[in-house]
């Protein structure tokens, strides 16, 4: 690792000031991704700003009936929180599908949003990577790309966002609260992460001087009809080839509202609102779910090793919707 200095931030304004004064500084909390990046010489911060002492480690109810997740609450504490498990079980299920118990005990909610891709070439500093070194090319496009994106790609990058938690947050339409030199602002989760376009090195719309303070969950948690399906190479401690967060509101056999978000297929959690709308007002049947699955993957592009993901994603959408619809029904 390169040499760096260290400071522990005492408060949020102090943390913002520290990161603003030094363009090479990084916030660190659980460090489950940043330390790996530093070890591999992918990230080279010259200053680490420890934010673990900031008052951002609570989960609390908010005025609109939703729930606020502090940015420094660990993934484990979030998943096992009684209110999260009861009101937002899809989120709890998604978090528990990610990483290992040890990592979930360290990783924070804010850090989960900011984790970087697990593309092999991004981590291999001997190979060209536009995300790591803009303008040098993307080794994955013509390389071994089994885990890579099939939707929202560009000729600059086909990396995927690795988070499970963020897929569920996207389906729930969570909102991220941030603070910077210009004060506080909110970013809908749908707008927080970016597609690669011509700037694959920029993962999010978070400004360089901003810190995540919390994530707000809306009042509706789709606790009656939901599913989080993760397809991966092994049963645990593996990133998704394809994941699906499916949430339904139902009146008897009729679907009244639909949320779908996919992971492992794009540079950000992927939603297709036109496909979701196809189900609203109709019966929950396999034929209807298959039509939605086809709509979700429309325009998908494989790059050789990952072309199988197109059909896998279609089938995963159908299966997740079937699971969500079946929940709560009497056998």
Legacy VTK file of the C-alpha trace (Angstrom):
# vtk DataFile Version 3.0
C-alpha trace
ASCII
DATASET POLYDATA
POINTS 331 float
0.000 0.000 0.000
1.041 3.594 -0.519
1.760 5.914 2.394
-1.202 7.810 3.864
-2.103 9.933 6.847
-5.040 9.287 9.164
-7.496 11.416 11.095
-10.647 10.604 13.055
-13.493 12.999 12.287
-15.313 14.307 15.363
-18.432 15.564 13.596
-20.068 15.728 10.160
-18.944 19.300 9.309
-15.400 18.335 10.255
-15.522 15.254 8.048
-16.812 17.284 5.111
-14.106 19.916 5.646
-11.362 17.291 5.748
-12.423 15.605 2.511
-12.881 18.979 0.807
-9.370 20.165 1.659
-7.685 17.112 0.203
-8.698 15.696 -3.170
-6.851 12.468 -2.410
-8.645 11.767 0.877
-11.160 8.977 1.444
-13.690 8.290 4.170
-13.290 4.957 5.932
-15.742 3.142 8.187
-15.920 -0.658 7.981
-13.264 -0.651 5.262
-14.445 -3.950 3.767
-13.985 -2.701 0.195
-11.568 0.210 0.492
-8.858 -1.795 2.259
-8.997 -4.436 -0.479
-8.655 -1.728 -3.120
-5.685 -0.244 -1.284
-3.997 -3.635 -0.947
-4.336 -4.199 -4.693
-3.037 -0.670 -5.416
-6.294 0.221 -7.164
-7.122 2.961 -4.639
-4.284 5.199 -3.456
-5.693 7.674 -0.913
-3.140 9.944 0.711
-5.379 10.511 3.738
-7.988 8.349 5.471
-10.770 10.096 7.360
-12.221 7.757 9.974
-15.954 8.476 10.308
-16.864 5.717 12.738
-17.323 8.202 15.612
-20.016 10.196 13.802
-23.594 9.957 15.138
-24.909 7.992 12.151
-25.410 4.583 13.730
-29.127 4.521 14.485
-32.247 3.081 12.871
-35.312 5.170 13.670
-38.853 5.892 12.566
-39.457 9.059 10.573
-42.472 11.314 10.309
-43.937 9.998 7.055
-44.183 6.472 8.458
-40.942 5.277 6.913
-37.702 4.147 8.490
-34.319 5.877 8.513
-31.179 3.748 8.316
-28.074 5.475 9.602
-25.146 5.341 7.199
-22.892 3.776 9.855
-25.281 1.039 10.944
-23.705 -2.253 9.954
-25.307 -4.470 7.358
-25.799 -7.165 10.002
-27.533 -4.834 12.447
-29.752 -3.581 9.642
-30.754 -7.032 8.433
-31.569 -8.258 11.954
-33.276 -5.078 13.137
-36.821 -5.995 14.204
-38.474 -3.132 12.305
-36.527 -3.842 9.112
-37.251 -7.560 9.298
-40.958 -6.971 9.922
-41.676 -4.055 7.603
-39.018 -4.486 4.895
-38.272 -8.219 4.796
-37.086 -8.035 1.180
-34.263 -5.734 2.275
-33.339 -8.005 5.180
-33.287 -11.005 2.844
-31.118 -9.177 0.304
-28.547 -8.103 2.882
-28.275 -11.615 4.297
-27.694 -12.958 0.783
-24.568 -10.823 0.468
-20.977 -11.419 1.558
-20.269 -13.418 4.734
-21.386 -12.983 8.334
-17.982 -11.536 9.243
-18.145 -8.933 6.479
-21.745 -8.016 7.262
-20.680 -7.375 10.862
-18.174 -4.752 9.621
-19.693 -3.322 6.428
-21.842 -0.204 6.818
-24.946 0.870 4.943
-23.233 3.913 3.462
-20.248 1.863 2.433
-22.478 -0.720 0.790
-23.826 1.967 -1.546
-20.295 3.002 -2.474
-18.632 -0.365 -3.001
-16.922 -0.716 -6.347
-17.223 -3.353 -9.029
-15.614 -6.782 -8.694
-14.526 -6.848 -12.357
-11.364 -8.945 -12.620
-9.646 -6.383 -14.829
-10.486 -3.476 -12.521
-8.571 -5.240 -9.751
-5.680 -6.280 -12.017
-3.508 -3.189 -12.396
-1.476 -4.905 -15.123
-4.450 -4.785 -17.522
-6.178 -1.800 -19.189
-9.344 -0.610 -17.440
-11.247 2.586 -18.202
-12.789 2.575 -14.746
-9.389 2.557 -13.088
-7.491 4.599 -15.723
-9.857 6.431 -18.118
-8.986 6.244 -21.773
-6.871 3.076 -21.790
-9.619 0.684 -22.884
-11.842 -2.039 -21.423
-10.192 -5.449 -21.187
-13.444 -7.167 -20.279
-15.277 -6.501 -23.555
-13.057 -8.920 -25.474
-11.803 -10.793 -22.423
-13.254 -13.214 -19.909
-16.547 -11.496 -19.099
-18.754 -14.159 -17.505
-19.776 -11.943 -14.558
-20.223 -8.757 -16.573
-23.157 -6.572 -17.615
-25.779 -7.254 -20.267
-27.821 -4.058 -19.827
-26.869 -0.378 -19.824
-23.355 -1.029 -21.075
-21.150 1.252 -23.159
-18.083 0.748 -25.329
-16.098 2.071 -22.347
-17.169 -0.391 -19.642
-19.272 -3.504 -19.021
-18.705 -3.803 -15.257
-21.562 -4.555 -12.862
-22.474 -3.064 -9.495
-21.945 -5.801 -6.867
-24.385 -4.895 -4.076
-27.332 -7.045 -2.999
-28.606 -4.438 -0.559
-28.856 -1.794 -3.278
-31.040 -4.002 -5.462
-33.654 -4.202 -2.721
-33.290 -0.478 -1.971
-33.931 0.278 -5.641
-37.138 -1.765 -5.626
-38.270 -0.050 -2.423
-37.460 3.383 -3.923
-35.297 4.417 -1.014
-33.822 7.916 -0.731
-30.214 8.698 0.209
-29.420 11.701 2.451
-26.033 13.366 1.979
-24.242 16.401 3.416
-21.565 18.519 1.757
-20.194 22.043 1.666
-23.434 23.273 0.104
-25.537 21.717 2.840
-27.842 18.716 2.865
-29.626 17.151 -0.079
-31.464 13.954 -0.967
-30.811 11.635 -3.884
-33.372 9.007 -4.918
-31.672 5.621 -4.988
-32.606 5.366 -8.671
-30.412 8.403 -9.367
-27.592 7.615 -6.963
-25.654 5.175 -9.151
-24.679 5.863 -12.742
-24.421 3.901 -15.962
-20.894 3.899 -17.410
-21.418 5.984 -20.559
-18.222 7.851 -21.350
-17.239 8.231 -17.685
-17.089 4.723 -16.213
-14.681 5.919 -13.507
-17.573 7.821 -11.869
-19.796 5.310 -10.092
-22.282 7.624 -8.364
-23.748 11.122 -8.390
-22.347 11.810 -4.924
-20.204 14.962 -5.011
-16.551 14.651 -3.935
-17.173 16.788 -0.816
-20.292 14.909 0.313
-20.829 12.223 2.926
-23.784 9.827 3.119
-25.650 10.333 6.378
-28.691 8.050 6.053
-30.983 6.058 3.803
-34.741 6.581 4.106
-37.151 3.751 3.427
-40.691 4.786 2.402
-43.676 3.671 4.471
-44.634 0.883 2.074
-42.374 -2.133 2.457
-44.224 -4.756 0.364
-43.998 -7.138 3.322
-46.851 -9.394 2.162
-45.666 -10.256 -1.354
-41.958 -10.062 -2.034
-38.971 -12.122 -3.114
-35.232 -11.694 -3.311
-33.736 -14.258 -5.645
-29.969 -14.496 -6.052
-28.437 -16.794 -8.648
-24.725 -17.375 -8.046
-21.995 -19.902 -8.614
-22.036 -21.212 -5.057
-24.485 -21.126 -2.189
-22.710 -18.476 -0.104
-20.098 -15.747 -0.203
-20.444 -15.175 -3.960
-21.578 -12.180 -5.973
-24.726 -12.499 -8.030
-24.697 -13.632 -11.622
-28.278 -12.348 -11.622
-30.412 -11.215 -8.698
-34.012 -10.028 -8.629
-35.901 -8.039 -6.009
-39.616 -8.465 -6.727
-42.362 -6.697 -4.787
-46.097 -6.872 -5.429
-49.234 -5.306 -4.026
-52.172 -7.629 -4.593
-55.942 -7.548 -4.282
-56.861 -11.200 -4.275
-55.354 -12.626 -7.468
-54.981 -9.199 -9.091
-51.737 -7.231 -9.003
-52.217 -3.565 -8.166
-48.578 -2.441 -8.047
-45.239 -3.943 -9.092
-41.604 -3.228 -8.324
-38.712 -5.082 -9.953
-35.005 -4.472 -9.621
-32.183 -6.598 -10.985
-28.603 -6.959 -9.818
-25.593 -8.510 -11.528
-26.724 -7.274 -14.936
-25.718 -3.596 -15.090
-23.483 -0.863 -13.693
-26.318 0.014 -11.278
-29.391 -1.740 -9.905
-31.566 -2.138 -13.005
-35.232 -1.201 -13.217
-37.539 -1.228 -16.229
-40.640 0.684 -15.204
-42.463 -0.048 -18.456
-42.056 -3.759 -17.787
-43.274 -3.330 -14.207
-46.383 -1.473 -15.391
-47.363 -4.411 -17.601
-48.521 -6.339 -14.525
-50.620 -3.677 -12.866
-54.326 -4.482 -12.935
-53.977 -8.044 -14.203
-53.936 -11.540 -12.715
-50.767 -13.022 -11.269
-50.133 -15.780 -13.804
-46.991 -17.368 -15.202
-47.876 -16.225 -18.736
-48.013 -12.613 -17.583
-44.764 -12.981 -15.653
-43.058 -14.451 -18.721
-44.124 -11.450 -20.788
-42.579 -9.170 -18.182
-39.397 -11.227 -18.187
-39.113 -10.782 -21.941
-39.679 -7.045 -21.601
-37.026 -6.665 -18.900
-34.275 -8.189 -21.044
-35.243 -6.416 -24.253
-32.123 -4.732 -25.596
-29.769 -6.874 -23.514
-26.387 -7.620 -25.089
-24.011 -10.424 -24.263
-20.274 -10.306 -24.830
-19.511 -13.996 -25.235
-18.903 -15.581 -21.854
-21.840 -13.745 -20.271
-24.448 -14.189 -23.021
-26.109 -16.903 -20.903
-27.141 -14.161 -18.472
-29.813 -12.891 -20.866
-31.889 -16.048 -20.579
-30.931 -16.461 -16.930
-32.240 -12.969 -16.147
-35.520 -13.649 -17.939
-36.077 -16.855 -16.007
-35.027 -15.276 -12.712
-37.615 -12.506 -13.147
-40.367 -15.062 -13.725
-39.319 -17.165 -10.749
-39.042 -14.175 -8.406
-42.476 -12.893 -9.411
-43.972 -16.351 -8.854
-42.443 -16.499 -5.370
-43.700 -13.009 -4.523
-47.227 -13.765 -5.714
-47.408 -17.020 -3.764
-46.474 -15.455 -0.431
-49.344 -15.205 1.998
-51.608 -17.535 0.044
-53.224 -20.402 1.906
-52.109 -23.842 0.760
LINES 1 332
331 0 1 2 3 4 5 6 7 8 9 10 11 12 13 14 15 16 17 18 19 20 21 22 23 24 25 26 27 28 29 30 31 32 33 34 35 36 37 38 39 40 41 42 43 44 45 46 47 48 49 50 51 52 53 54 55 56 57 58 59 60 61 62 63 64 65 66 67 68 69 70 71 72 73 74 75 76 77 78 79 80 81 82 83 84 85 86 87 88 89 90 91 92 93 94 95 96 97 98 99 100 101 102 103 104 105 106 107 108 109 110 111 112 113 114 115 116 117 118 119 120 121 122 123 124 125 126 127 128 129 130 131 132 133 134 135 136 137 138 139 140 141 142 143 144 145 146 147 148 149 150 151 152 153 154 155 156 157 158 159 160 161 162 163 164 165 166 167 168 169 170 171 172 173 174 175 176 177 178 179 180 181 182 183 184 185 186 187 188 189 190 191 192 193 194 195 196 197 198 199 200 201 202 203 204 205 206 207 208 209 210 211 212 213 214 215 216 217 218 219 220 221 222 223 224 225 226 227 228 229 230 231 232 233 234 235 236 237 238 239 240 241 242 243 244 245 246 247 248 249 250 251 252 253 254 255 256 257 258 259 260 261 262 263 264 265 266 267 268 269 270 271 272 273 274 275 276 277 278 279 280 281 282 283 284 285 286 287 288 289 290 291 292 293 294 295 296 297 298 299 300 301 302 303 304 305 306 307 308 309 310 311 312 313 314 315 316 317 318 319 320 321 322 323 324 325 326 327 328 329 330
